[in-house]
């Protein structure tokens, strides 16, 4: 297995095995600053070179239409819309944050920033320092060797721009080590360069690396005098790789208004206030169709680092999970979205709604008659979306009875806050972090694990205290609206909005639901805390989470080596997909805590070791029986069929025991040995004739190895068999 595949497999196993700390192969260093607040917050942040504001009707757009658009976006929970900005004729006609996300704050752009990297390449070409036909390997001439000269001899700058490089070193490579340029240049090809469209964020990273290689500046430094300063874009942050190269294809945090300016820049053919920032010819070339794309990604194709749109001449700077800058030339209009949806590309619910309102046969006039009633309605909708209309009138619909119900709920909440005040719970499983798993992987910032959860009250306010590693994270839980605060994760600063709700489950247990919204990101961390006497049960989740992670996991079946062979074998055998079950439990763990008595030392539960020893023996016996039966049945099969049956049956039995509470880490070791021995068996299939003794000996060897493994590791894993 290649280095990258090994790194991906190891990272998956480490997360499944509930390891904490730096579980990856990439060195971590803190870099993300806090959002630079100004006098505009809370509320809207004043931009440098702010765009002019205008009433929608003065620009030919109906306020009623925009209000309906906002309400439809908010109705779809799967979209989880965060911010919207509409600009026509250079004027902002609508800006809205959807609580708890404030309008004007910067937001992770994901792949949307690829289009900005493409702009920088256009500038570099105009300066005569690069050509579309230049070979990638020639740009990095100091890294040439006998192998990459032949492997990448046909890969050009243009292939990176239109996503046809076919280099197999893709996004998974970011977990394999610190030198991503080396990983890319030493990789093979998965298709024919220039012919096959293979969307790959590392192509954009290499474009950024080219700028550094040629100019000696990072992409951020290169753009500062050429783009950021002329356009008044200063509240911006772009992550770098461990080598200091701007990531290029992701990692940018940008405010919606500044993103809208970049859309306008292209509508103005690269000209900003009389200064030609991006060459006009490059604007035309990059926003023209170059490659047809798979229909599940987009129906309109791809240009140079941007997607084509649904209207004539339109285009989209598109990032996953709902980060978009849609530019419509014929309307002279820009739509900016930030969201936390579960969808990766252009064919999605969010953009479907945008198209419904602003594409098709929609052709607004240059101006509409004034409509004060619709304008007031739109303002009310925006205030409602932003959580600014939460005040309860003296008597609202429902009369005094509703006011009485609200008063009762408020009193009950106060009683529950008082009940939790001063309580702290020691968690039995200390592997879950506050930061969502998706963010941990994207930012290479892995949790140290929450060891304790505590609560304190100040009047009617409730605070949660998460003791994660050596740090204590203290956050107020808002109940009417989210309470916002900055949190440091190993030195990276993120803004969170925290909102809670008390309820009761069917068994009468008190439940506290908490939504931790990462206000600069697509992700939320969610937890339901069930209180039962001295026990706390925490059910963790994240959005977007399981669906997106599972989609990424499915792509691993395309890789070779142990990981790819095992995943494909399990699927072909018809057995339960062990990895999907394991990952689902990793994304949505359930952990138990015990109340710490402040007046006495907490005693450890008796019988724990005895219970875990019994669990271990049951799991070992179950797997051993499966392996024994599989080995006997395999005599009748060809070697390849034997391997498939061996892995499939064993995986299914392992999953059944996991669901029943078997040891996570022991399962990891069992599956790792299955991987090793099935690969050995596959090798034997090639080298030997399919005789019965070969089949039996191969499977017996695997069986014995697994038996030795589970026996030898018994002592090591006794303390780790508590199922989450």
N, C-alpha and C positions, 0 to 999 in steps of 0.2 A: 504494500500500500504506500502511496506517495505521502510525503511529509504533511501536505495539507489535509489529506483524508484522515491521517492518524490524529492530527490536531483536532479536527472536527469531531471525530469519534470520541477522543479523550474528553473534550469539553462536554459533550452530551452525557457521557458516563459520569463525569464529575458532578454535573448538576442533578442527574438522576440519583446518584449516590449521596446527595445532600451535603456535598463538601462546601465549605465556605472559604472566604478569602480569595486571593488571586488564583482562580482555578484554570486560567487560560495560559497561553504560551507568549502573550504579548505583555511587555512591560507597561504598567500603569503609571501615569503621572497626571496630577490634577491640572486642569486647564480652563474649565468653564467658569466664567465670572457670574456674579449676580446680575440680573437685568438692571441697567442704569436708570433708575427711576428719576423723574423730574417733577416739577410742580404739578403736572397734569394728573398724577395718580394720587389717590384712587380715582379712577375715571379714565380720561383719555390722555395719552402722553403727547405733548406738542412735538411735532417733527421739525427737523431742520429743512428749510425750503418746503414748507407744507403746501399741499395742493389746495387749491381754492375749493370751498364748499358751495353747493348750489341746491336749490329745491328741485326735486326730480322732474317736475313738469317743465321747468325752464330748459331742460335738456331733452325733452321729448319722451320721457319715461313716466308712466303713471305711478303715483305713490301707492295706489291700491294694488297694482301689479307687484310692486316690491314687497308690500306687506304680505300678500298671499305667498310670495316666494319664500320669505323668511319663515312664515308659519309652517309651510310644507317641509322645509328643511328640519325644523325643530320637531315635527311630528315623528320623523323617522329616527328612532333610538339607535338603530344600527349605524347611522351616519355619525352621531355624536359631534355635531357641528360646533366649532369653537369660535371662529371669527369670519365675518363677511365684509368685503368692501366692494362697492360698485363705483366705477369712474366712467364718465362719458364726456367727451370733448375736453378732457383734461381736468374735469371738475368732479369732486367726490359728491355723489348723490345719495349714498347710503353707506354707513359704517355701523357695525353691530357686533358686540361680543355676546356670547351665549353663556350665561352664568354657569359655573363660577369663572369663566374665562373673560378677562377684561379686554375691551377693545383697545388696540394700539400696542399691546405687548408683543415683543418678538416671539417667534414660534419656530420650532424645528421644521426645516423645509424638506428633509430627506432628499429625494432625487430631483426636486424642483430646481435645486442649485446647479444641476448639470448644465442647464441652459446658460447660466452665468459663466461657467468655465468655458463653454463654447464661445461666448462673446470674447473672452480673453484670448482664445486661440485666434480668432479673427483679427484682433488687434496685433498679435505677434506676427501673423502672416503679412498684414499690411505694412509692418515695420521691416519686412524683408528678412526676418530671422527664421522663418519656417515656411515649408510648402506642403500642400495637401499630399503630394506624392512622395514625400520623404519617408524613408523606411524607419520604423520605430527603433530597430536595432542600431541604425546609424546615428540617431539622436543620442543614444546612450552608448556611444562607441567605446567608452572606457570599460564597459561591461561585456564586450563581445567575447565569445569563446567559440570553440569548434561546434558545440551543440546548438546554441541559440542562433548562430549565423544561418544554419540550415532550417531549423524549426520555424523561425520567425522571418525568414527572408522575404516573404511576400506581404507582410503586415505593414500597412502604411498609416500615416496620420489620418487620412480620410476614413480608413476602416475603423479607427477609434471613434471618430465623430459620428458615423452612421451606424455604429454597433454591428459591424460585420468583421471584426478581427478574428472571431472564433477561438480566441485564446481561452484555454480551459481554466486558467487561474481566475476564479470569479470571487464573488462576495465572501464566500466561505474562507477565502485566503486570509482575511483580516485576523483570524484567530490562530494562524499557523506560526507567527513569528513577527519580528520587528521590521524586517526588510521586505516590504511588499514589492518594490521595484524588482528586486532579485527574484522573488517568487514568480512574478509575471514573466520576466525574461527567460526563466528556466522552464517555463510551462510548455506543454504541447498544444496542439490544435484539436478542436472538436468539430471542425468543418472546413469549408473552403473560404479563405479571406476574400472579402469583397462580394461574395455571393450569398452567404447564409446569414440571416439576421439572428444574432444571439445577444439579447440584452444583458449587459455586464457592467456593473458600476466600476469595476477595476479599469475599464477602458478610460473612463473619465478621470479616475485617479492618476492614470499614466499621462493624460493630457496636462494635469496639474504638475506632475513630476517633470514633464518636458519644459514647462515654463521655468521651473527652478533650475533645471539642468542648463538651459540656454542663457537665462538672465542672471542667475545667482540669487534671485529673489523668490520668496514664496508667492503663491497665487494672490494671497491677501495683500502682500506688499506691492506686487505688480499692479493690482487694481486700484490701490489707494489714490494715486494722483490721476489715474485714467478714468475712473468710474465713480468710486465712493465720494471723493471730495467734490468733484464737479456737480454731483447730483444731491449733495447734502445727505449722504447715507453714512451715518456715524455710529448709530446704535446697532451694531452688527458684530457677530462672532462666528468664526469658522474654525472648527477643530482641525488639528493636525495629526498625522501618524507619528509613531515613535521616532521617526527620523526627521521630524520637523516639516514634512511636506503637507501642505493643505490638502485635505481629503478630496476636494473637488467634486466628487459624485454624491456626497452627503455631508452631514455635520455642520451645515450652516443654520444659524439662527438669525432671522430677519423679520422686521416689523411689516405688517400688511401694507401700510402706506408706501414703504420703500420698495416692496415687491411690486406694487401697482406702478410705481415710477418706472421700473425696469420693463414692465409690459408696455407702458406708454412710449418708452424709448424706442422700442421696435416699431410701434405704430407710426412714430415720427422718423422712421428710416435711420435710426441711430443718432439723431440730432437732439441735443438738449440745450435749450435756451441759446440757440445760435452756434453751439459748439458741436462739431461732429465727433462724438465719442467712439462710436462703433462704425466702421466703414459701411457706407450705404450698400455696396455690392455684397458685403458679407451678410448684412441683414436679409437681403433678398435671397441669397443662396442658402443660408442656414434655415430659413423658414419656408423652404420649398421641399416638397416630397422627394426623398431619395430612396427610401426602402419601404416596401409593403411589409406589414407586420401581421403576426398571428391574430386572428379575430378576437380571441379571448383577451388580448392586450388592448387593441385599438382597431377600429374599423377604417381609420383614415391614414395610417402610415406614420413614418418617422422621417425627420429632416436631419439636421446636424445638432444633436443634443437637445432636441425638442420634438414634441409630437404635433402632428397636424390636427386641425380642428374640424368641426362639423359644418361650419359656414365657409363659403368661398374666401380663401385667403386667410383664414383664421389659424391660430396655432396655440399651443399650450405648454407652459413650463410646468411639468407634472411631477409630483412627488407622491409616494405611496401614502395610504391611509387618509387621503383627502387634502393634500397640500397642492394648490393649483394657482396658476396665473393664466387665465384664459383671455386671449386678445382677439377681438373681432375688428378686422380692418374696415369692413363696410359700415359698421356701426360706430366706429371710432370709440370703442368701449372696451374696458378691462374689468374682469371679474376675478377677485382674489378670494380664495377659501383656505381656511385651516380647519382641520377636523381630526377625529380619532376613529375613523371608520375601519372596517375589517377588510377593505379591498385594496389591491396593490396597483392596479393599472387604470386606464381610462374608461373601460367599459364597466361602469359601476353606478350604484344608485345615486350618489351625490351628483355626478356629472350628468346623469340622466335627468335630474330635476333642473339643473342649469340649462340643459338643452331645451327642456320643455318651455322655459320662460324666455330664452334669448336666442334660440336657433330656429330651424325650420323656416316657416314663412313669416316670422316676426320681422317687421320693418317699421320701426317707430319713426314718427316725424321729427323734425328738428326742434319743435316746441309744441307743448300742449297748453290748453287754457288752464288758468289757475284753479286748483281744487282744494280749498282750505279744509274741507271735511276729510278728504282722503289723506291729506298731509298730517292732520291731527291724529287720525287713526294709525298711520305709519309710525308716528312718534310714540304713541301708546304701545304699539307692538314692540318697538325697539326697547323701550323702558321695561316692558314685561320680560323680554328675552334676557335682558341684562340684569334682571333681579332688582330693578329699581322701583317696582310697583308692588312691594310685598306688604305694605302697611295695611292694617285691617280697618276698614271704615267703622264708624260708630255702630251702625246697623247695616249689615250687608245682606245679600240675598240669603234667605233662610231665617232672617230675623234673630230674635234674642236666643232662640234655641241653639242656633249655630254658634253664637257668641259664647253660650254656656259650654258647648262641647269643646271649643277652643280653650276656654279657661280650665276645664277639667284636664285636657291633655297637657297644658302648661304646668299645672300643679303636679300631675303624675310624673312629668319629666323632672321637675325639681326634686321630687322624692327619690327618683332613681339616681340622679346626680349625687344627692346626699348619701345614698347607699354605697356608691362606688368610691366616694372620697376616701383617700388614704389606703386603698387596697392595691396590692401588688401581687402578681402571679408569676411564679417561676415556670418557664416553659420546659416541657420534657424534651421537645424536639427544637433544636436551636439552629435551624438551617434556613429559615424564611427571612427575607429582607423586605424592607419597605419599598425599595425601588423595584419596579416591575422587571421581570426576567428579560423582556425584550430590550429594555433600556440598559440593563446590565451588560448584555452582549454587545449592543451597538456602541456603548461608550467604554467598554472594557473596564467596568467599575462594578466589581462583584461584592456581594454582601458578606459581612462577617457573622450574620445570623442574629436574630432577635432572641435574647436569652430571658428577658423579663418584660412584662407589660404591666404598667401601673397607671393609677388615676388619682388626680387631685381636683378639688373644686375651689372656686373663688366666687362666692355668692351663687348665682345661677349659671356660672360658666364652668364647663368641664374641660379638663386637660388630660390628654393621654401621653404617657411617657414610655417610649420604646427604647429599651436598652440593647442596642445593636453593636456587638463587639465591645470596644472600649468606649463607645460614644453613647450619650443619652440624647434622644430626639424628643423634645417636648413640644406638643402642638395643641392648640385650642381646637375643640370640636364645635363648629358652628351648627346650630339647629334650625334657625330661621333662614340664614344664608351662610355660605362657606366662610370660614375664617382663614385668612391667607398669612403665610409666613415663609421665610427662606430657610432651607435646610441644607446643611453641608453633608455630602457623601464623599468621604475621603478627600475633602478639599474642593470638590466640584459643587457649586451652589445652584440649587434648583428652587423654584417658587412653587409652593403647594397651596391648594385650596382644600380645606378639610370640612366636610359636612357629615353630620350624623343623624340618626333617627332611632328612637327606641320602639320596640315592639315586643310581642309575646308569641312564642311558637305554640304548636298544637299540644305540647306537653306542659305548657304553663311556664316554661323557662323565659326569663328576661333575655331579650336579644338587643344588642347594640350594633346597628349597621353603620359602617363608616366608609365614606368614599374619599380617597386621597387622590385628588386631581393634580397631576403635574402640569401646571398652567402653561409651560413653554413647550410641552411635548404632546404627542398624540395619545399617550398612555395614561391610564388610571390604575391605581391599586385599590382593591376593594377587600373588605373583610367583614364577616358576620361573627360577632362574639356572643356565644351562648353561655349564660351564667347559671350554674346549677350547684347550689351550696358552695363548697370550697373549690369547685372545679370550673375552669374556663376552657371552652372549646372554641378554637379560632378556625374559621373556614375562609381561606384566602383565595383570591381570584384576581385577574387583571383583564383590562380591555384596552385595545384589542389584544387578544392573547392566544387562546387555544387554537382558534381557526387558522390564524396567520402562522403560528409556530408549526402546526401540523402540516401546513402547505409547504413550508420550508423543509420539514423532515421528509416529506414525500419525495422531494427532489433528490434526496441522498440515494435513492434507488438507482440513479443514473451513474453513480460513481463505481469504480471497480474495487478490487481488494476485498478485505474482510467485511467491512461495513456494508458495501453494496451487495456482496454475495449473501450475507446473512439476511438482509432485509428482503431481497428478492426471493430467497429460498422460503422464508416464512410465508410470504404472500402466495407463492406458487403452491405451497403445501396445503393451503386452505385453512391453516391454523389461525388462532387469534393473533393480531399484530401486537406482539409484546412491547414494541417500542412506543406505539401510540398510547397504550395503556400507561406505561411508565411515564411518558412525557406529560400526559394528561394529569397524572397524580403529582407531577413536579410543578406544573403550572397552577393547579388548584389543590394545594396541600391542606390537610386538616391536622391541626396541632392542639395538644392538650397542655393546660397549665394548672398548677396547684397554688392555692392561696398561701402566701407567706405570712406566718403568724409573727407579727412585729414584737411580741413579748416572749417568744420562745424560739429555740433553734428548730428549724424544719427537719423532721425525721424523714429519711428516705423510705419509700414504700417497701414493705417486706414482701418477699416472694417474687420480686422482679426477675432476679437471675434464674430462679427455678422456672418461671413462666417462659422466659425467653429460650431456655435450654429445650423445653418441650416443643416450642414453636420451631426451633432449629431442627430438631430431630424429625418432626413431622414433615417439614419442607424437604429435608434431605431424603427421607424415605420415599416421598412422592416422586421426586425427580429421579431417584435411583430406580424405582419401579418402572417408570416410563422409559428410561434408558435401557433397562434390561429387556423389556418387551419389544422395544424398537429394534434392538440388536438381533433378537431372535427372528422377528418378522423380516428383517432386512436380507436374510439369506436367500429369499425368493426374488429379490429385486436386483436390478442392475446397480452398479455402484452409485451412479448419479441419482437414481430414484431413492436409494438407501439414504443418501445424504439429505435429500429433501424431506423424507419422512422423519428422519432422525431429528433434524432441526425443528420442523414444524410441530411434532408431537411434544418435544421437550419444551419448546417455547410456550405451547398452550398450557401445559401443566404448571410451568413457572408462573404464568399469569394468574392461573386459578389460585395458586398459593399466595401470590402477592395480594390479590383481592381479599383473601382470607386473613391477611396480616403477617405474611412471611417477611423475612429480613431483606431490606432494600440492598444493602451492600453485598450480601451473599449472592443475591440474584445477579448483581453486576458481575461478580467473579464467575458465576456459573455461565452466564451468557458470553463473557470474554473467552472462557475456555471452549465453549461451543464454537465460537468464531474461529479460534485457533485450530481446533481439531477438524472442523468441517473444511477449512482451507487445506489442511494436510490431506484429508480424504479426497478432496477435489484433485490435488496433485497426484495422489495414488491412482486416480481414475485415468489420468493421462499416461502414467508410466507403466501400469500393470494391466494384465488381461483381466477381464471381469470374472474371476473365479470366486467360488464361495468362500474359500479361506481368506482371500484378500478382503472381502466385504466384512466378514466377521472380525478379523483382526483389527481393521481400521476402526470399527465401531466400538470394539472392546477397549481399544486404547483410549478412545474419547471417554468411554464410560469410566474407566479406571482413573483417568486424570480428573474427571469431575468429582468422583468419590473422594480422592485424595484431597482435592481442593476444599471441599466442604468440611471434611474432617479436620484438616490442618488449620483452617481459619476459624474453627468454632470458638476458641477462646478469644480471638481477636474481635469477633463480631457480637459477643453476648450482649455487650452494653449498647449495641446499635440496633437492636431488633425491635425497638418500639416503633410500631407502624404509625405513620402520620395520617 
